[in-house]
Amino acid sequence: MTWVGLIIALAGALGYAVGAALQQFEAVAEGASFKLVKRPRWWIGGVIGFTGASLHAVALSFAPLVVVQPVSVATLVFAVPLAAYLYGRKPYKAEIFGSIAVAVGLLWLTLLVPHTNVRPELSSASALGFLAVIGAIVLVANAAARRSRGPAKALLLSVGAGVVTASVSTFVRVVGGGMEGDLSRLVHWFTLAIPLLLVCAVVLLQRSYAVGYFGIAYAGVQVIDPITSVLAGAILLGEPLPTSPSTAVPALLAAALTVGGTITLGRLAPDQSRPTPEVSIPVPHPSSAASDRS
């Protein structure tokens, strides 16, 4: 069933990438404001992105966090050619190499992670402690972002968005993966926390986009989200990680390759900030100039 989850997660990654590219393109025109709700393409992107996120949630019902979450980095691989297409250009060579690095790193990491589907169990006390840690990270990241500018600000805001997105995946894994046909498990405060955390993640992500460095913000989320989720799966849910030297060292190399490729893609993504408007200098008409002299 783990491979079923991986296939669904890849489909979700494609949908999420399409939705993000469309919404970001519209956000460039209007900024991160309520004016976006008047733009049909922004809504289309939202629906496609929500479908991708839903498929990601379904994937978490079939496979553990440590397997599914690294696949989410593949959204950046899909987003690169989509963003290039929307802006009327071809992907750069470095972007292609970065995409290959991410794909190879993901495949390598997936093959190394133990494919043991442990039923996720999380107590309310552990869940509240987890949310407290996530909240502290968000507060620190936002405080630092207020004192930063440019790429640093976008990256700091994306850190907050990434950890909150990871918390959504963690709770989805607990609710969906532990349900096993028992719908009564949906009647829990974990289920109510999922949409609230998702709204917070969307707001934080749009704030990071609004800085004007979409590539850095998007890459930051794609790195922070899986790292946080894998740690949550291992620490809170008891999901296995590669521990023997024969697998741990290659896993670190695969993770480094994935992160390096993701950072390369993020740095090479086009700047999404609004272009500086051209200032038109009025040229006096000959007739008006003649009347001034009279």
C-alpha positions as CSV (number, residue, x, y, z in Angstrom):
1,M,0.0,0.0,0.0
2,T,3.0,2.3,0.4
3,W,3.6,2.5,-3.3
4,V,-0.1,3.4,-3.8
5,G,0.4,6.3,-1.4
6,L,3.5,7.4,-3.4
7,I,1.7,7.4,-6.7
8,I,-1.2,9.4,-5.2
9,A,1.3,11.8,-3.6
10,L,3.0,12.4,-7.0
11,A,-0.4,13.2,-8.6
12,G,-1.2,15.5,-5.7
13,A,2.2,17.2,-6.1
14,L,1.4,17.9,-9.8
15,G,-2.0,19.4,-8.9
16,Y,-0.5,21.5,-6.1
17,A,2.2,22.9,-8.4
18,V,-0.3,23.9,-11.1
19,G,-2.5,25.6,-8.5
20,A,0.4,27.4,-6.9
21,A,1.8,28.6,-10.3
22,L,-1.6,30.0,-11.3
23,Q,-2.3,31.7,-8.0
24,Q,1.1,33.2,-7.8
25,F,0.9,34.6,-11.3
26,E,-2.4,36.4,-10.3
27,A,-0.9,37.5,-7.0
28,V,1.8,39.4,-8.9
29,A,-0.9,41.4,-10.7
30,E,-3.0,42.2,-7.6
31,G,-0.6,41.6,-4.6
32,A,-1.6,39.6,-1.6
33,S,-4.9,41.3,-1.0
34,F,-8.7,40.6,-1.1
35,K,-8.7,41.8,-4.7
36,L,-7.6,38.3,-5.7
37,V,-11.1,36.9,-5.1
38,K,-12.2,38.9,-8.1
39,R,-9.8,37.1,-10.4
40,P,-11.2,33.8,-11.9
41,R,-7.7,32.4,-12.6
42,W,-6.9,32.7,-8.9
43,W,-10.0,30.7,-8.0
44,I,-9.1,28.0,-10.7
45,G,-5.6,27.8,-9.2
46,G,-7.1,27.4,-5.7
47,V,-9.4,24.6,-6.8
48,I,-6.6,22.7,-8.5
49,G,-4.3,23.3,-5.6
50,F,-6.9,22.1,-3.1
51,T,-7.4,19.0,-5.2
52,G,-3.7,18.3,-5.1
53,A,-3.7,18.9,-1.3
54,S,-6.6,16.5,-1.0
55,L,-4.7,13.8,-2.9
56,H,-1.8,14.4,-0.6
57,A,-4.1,13.8,2.4
58,V,-5.3,10.6,0.8
59,A,-1.7,9.5,0.2
60,L,-1.0,9.9,3.9
61,S,-3.8,7.4,4.6
62,F,-1.8,4.8,2.7
63,A,1.8,5.6,3.5
64,P,3.7,7.0,6.5
65,L,4.9,10.6,6.8
66,V,8.5,9.8,6.3
67,V,7.7,8.4,2.8
68,V,5.0,10.8,1.6
69,Q,6.4,14.1,2.7
70,P,9.6,14.0,0.7
71,V,7.5,13.6,-2.4
72,S,6.0,17.0,-1.8
73,V,9.3,18.5,-2.8
74,A,8.4,17.3,-6.4
75,T,6.0,20.2,-6.6
76,L,8.9,22.5,-7.2
77,V,10.0,20.3,-10.1
78,F,6.6,20.6,-11.7
79,A,6.3,24.3,-10.8
80,V,9.5,25.3,-12.6
81,P,8.4,24.6,-16.2
82,L,4.9,25.8,-15.4
83,A,6.2,29.1,-14.1
84,A,8.4,29.5,-17.1
85,Y,5.4,28.8,-19.4
86,L,3.3,31.4,-17.7
87,Y,6.0,34.0,-18.1
88,G,6.6,33.1,-21.7
89,R,10.1,31.6,-21.5
90,K,11.8,28.2,-21.5
91,P,13.3,26.7,-18.4
92,Y,17.0,27.5,-17.9
93,K,19.6,24.8,-18.1
94,A,20.4,25.2,-14.4
95,E,16.7,24.7,-13.7
96,I,16.7,21.5,-15.6
97,F,19.7,20.2,-13.7
98,G,18.1,21.3,-10.4
99,S,15.0,19.3,-11.3
100,I,17.0,16.2,-12.1
101,A,18.8,16.6,-8.8
102,V,15.6,16.8,-6.9
103,A,14.0,13.8,-8.7
104,V,17.1,11.6,-8.2
105,G,17.4,12.6,-4.5
106,L,13.7,11.9,-3.9
107,L,13.8,8.5,-5.6
108,W,17.0,7.6,-3.7
109,L,15.6,8.7,-0.4
110,T,12.3,6.9,-1.0
111,L,14.1,3.6,-1.7
112,L,16.2,4.0,1.5
113,V,13.4,4.8,4.0
114,P,11.9,1.7,5.6
115,H,8.5,1.0,4.2
116,T,6.8,0.0,7.4
117,N,3.3,1.4,7.8
118,V,2.8,2.0,11.5
119,R,-0.6,2.9,12.7
120,P,-0.2,6.6,13.8
121,E,-1.2,7.3,17.4
122,L,-0.9,10.7,19.0
123,S,-2.1,11.8,22.4
124,S,-3.7,15.2,23.0
125,A,-0.9,16.2,25.3
126,S,1.7,15.4,22.6
127,A,-0.4,17.2,20.0
128,L,-0.7,20.3,22.1
129,G,3.1,20.3,22.8
130,F,3.7,19.9,19.0
131,L,1.4,22.9,18.2
132,A,3.2,24.9,20.9
133,V,6.6,24.3,19.2
134,I,5.1,25.1,15.8
135,G,3.6,28.3,17.2
136,A,6.9,29.4,18.7
137,I,8.7,28.8,15.4
138,V,6.2,30.9,13.6
139,L,6.4,33.7,16.1
140,V,10.2,33.8,15.9
141,A,10.3,33.6,12.1
142,N,7.7,36.4,11.8
143,A,9.5,38.6,14.3
144,A,12.8,38.1,12.4
145,A,11.0,38.8,9.1
146,R,9.8,42.2,10.3
147,R,13.5,43.2,10.6
148,S,14.5,41.7,7.3
149,R,14.0,42.7,3.7
150,G,14.1,41.0,0.3
151,P,15.0,37.3,0.0
152,A,15.7,36.9,3.7
153,K,12.3,38.2,4.6
154,A,10.6,35.8,2.0
155,L,12.6,32.9,3.3
156,L,11.8,33.6,7.0
157,L,8.1,33.8,6.2
158,S,8.3,30.6,4.3
159,V,9.8,28.9,7.3
160,G,6.6,29.7,9.2
161,A,4.4,28.6,6.4
162,G,6.4,25.3,6.0
163,V,6.2,24.3,9.7
164,V,2.4,25.0,9.8
165,T,1.9,23.0,6.5
166,A,3.8,20.2,8.1
167,S,1.5,20.3,11.1
168,V,-1.4,19.9,8.8
169,S,0.1,16.8,7.2
170,T,0.9,15.4,10.7
171,F,-2.7,15.7,11.8
172,V,-4.0,14.4,8.5
173,R,-1.7,11.4,8.9
174,V,-3.0,10.7,12.5
175,V,-6.7,11.1,11.5
176,G,-6.7,9.4,8.1
177,G,-4.0,6.8,8.7
178,G,-5.5,5.7,12.0
179,M,-9.1,5.6,10.9
180,E,-9.0,2.1,9.3
181,G,-12.7,2.2,8.4
182,D,-13.7,3.6,11.8
183,L,-15.4,6.9,11.0
184,S,-15.9,7.7,14.7
185,R,-12.2,8.7,14.8
186,L,-13.2,11.7,12.8
187,V,-15.0,13.0,15.8
188,H,-12.0,14.5,17.4
189,W,-10.5,18.0,17.9
190,F,-7.6,16.8,15.6
191,T,-10.1,17.0,12.7
192,L,-11.2,20.5,13.6
193,A,-7.6,21.6,13.8
194,I,-6.8,20.6,10.3
195,P,-8.8,23.4,8.4
196,L,-7.7,26.0,11.0
197,L,-4.0,25.1,10.5
198,L,-4.5,25.0,6.7
199,V,-5.9,28.6,6.7
200,C,-2.9,29.8,8.8
201,A,-0.6,28.1,6.3
202,V,-2.2,29.7,3.3
203,V,-2.0,33.2,4.9
204,L,1.6,32.8,5.8
205,L,2.4,31.5,2.4
206,Q,0.7,34.4,0.6
207,R,2.6,36.8,2.9
208,S,5.9,35.2,1.8
209,Y,4.9,35.4,-1.9
210,A,4.0,39.1,-1.4
211,V,7.6,40.0,-0.7
212,G,8.4,39.4,-4.3
213,Y,10.7,36.4,-4.3
214,F,8.4,33.5,-5.2
215,G,11.2,31.1,-6.0
216,I,12.9,31.5,-2.7
217,A,9.6,31.4,-0.7
218,Y,8.3,28.4,-2.6
219,A,11.6,26.5,-2.3
220,G,11.8,27.3,1.4
221,V,8.4,25.8,2.1
222,Q,9.2,22.7,0.1
223,V,12.3,22.1,2.2
224,I,11.0,23.0,5.6
225,D,7.7,21.1,5.2
226,P,9.1,17.6,4.6
227,I,11.9,18.0,7.1
228,T,9.5,19.0,9.8
229,S,7.0,16.3,8.8
230,V,9.6,13.5,8.8
231,L,10.8,14.6,12.2
232,A,7.2,14.7,13.5
233,G,6.6,11.2,12.1
234,A,9.7,9.8,13.7
235,I,9.5,11.6,17.1
236,L,5.7,11.7,17.7
237,L,4.3,8.8,15.6
238,G,7.2,6.3,15.9
239,E,7.7,6.0,12.2
240,P,11.0,4.4,11.3
241,L,14.0,6.2,9.8
242,P,17.2,4.8,8.2
243,T,19.5,4.1,11.2
244,S,22.1,1.6,10.1
245,P,25.3,3.1,8.6
246,S,24.6,1.3,5.3
247,T,21.4,3.3,4.8
248,A,21.8,6.4,7.0
249,V,24.8,7.8,5.1
250,P,23.3,7.3,1.7
251,A,20.0,8.8,3.1
252,L,21.9,11.9,4.2
253,L,23.5,12.2,0.7
254,A,20.1,11.8,-1.0
255,A,18.6,14.4,1.3
256,A,21.5,16.8,0.6
257,L,21.0,16.3,-3.2
258,T,17.3,17.0,-2.8
259,V,17.8,20.1,-0.8
260,G,20.6,21.3,-3.0
261,G,18.5,20.9,-6.1
262,T,15.5,22.5,-4.5
263,I,17.6,25.6,-3.4
264,T,19.0,25.8,-7.0
265,L,15.6,25.8,-8.5
266,G,14.4,28.4,-6.0
267,R,17.2,30.7,-6.7
268,L,16.8,30.5,-10.4
269,A,13.1,30.9,-10.4
270,P,12.1,34.3,-11.9
271,D,11.6,37.2,-9.5
272,Q,7.9,37.5,-9.1
273,S,7.9,41.1,-7.9
274,R,6.0,43.7,-9.8
275,P,7.9,45.6,-12.5
276,T,8.7,49.2,-11.8
277,P,6.2,51.3,-13.7
278,E,7.7,53.5,-16.4
279,V,7.5,57.2,-15.7
280,S,6.3,59.1,-18.8
281,I,7.8,62.5,-19.3
282,P,5.3,64.9,-20.9
283,V,6.5,66.4,-24.1
284,P,5.1,69.9,-24.8
285,H,3.1,70.3,-28.0
286,P,4.5,72.9,-30.4
287,S,1.2,74.9,-30.4
288,S,1.2,75.1,-26.6
289,A,4.8,76.2,-26.5
290,A,4.0,79.0,-29.0
291,S,1.1,80.2,-27.0
292,D,3.3,80.3,-23.9
293,R,5.7,82.7,-25.6
294,S,2.9,85.1,-26.7
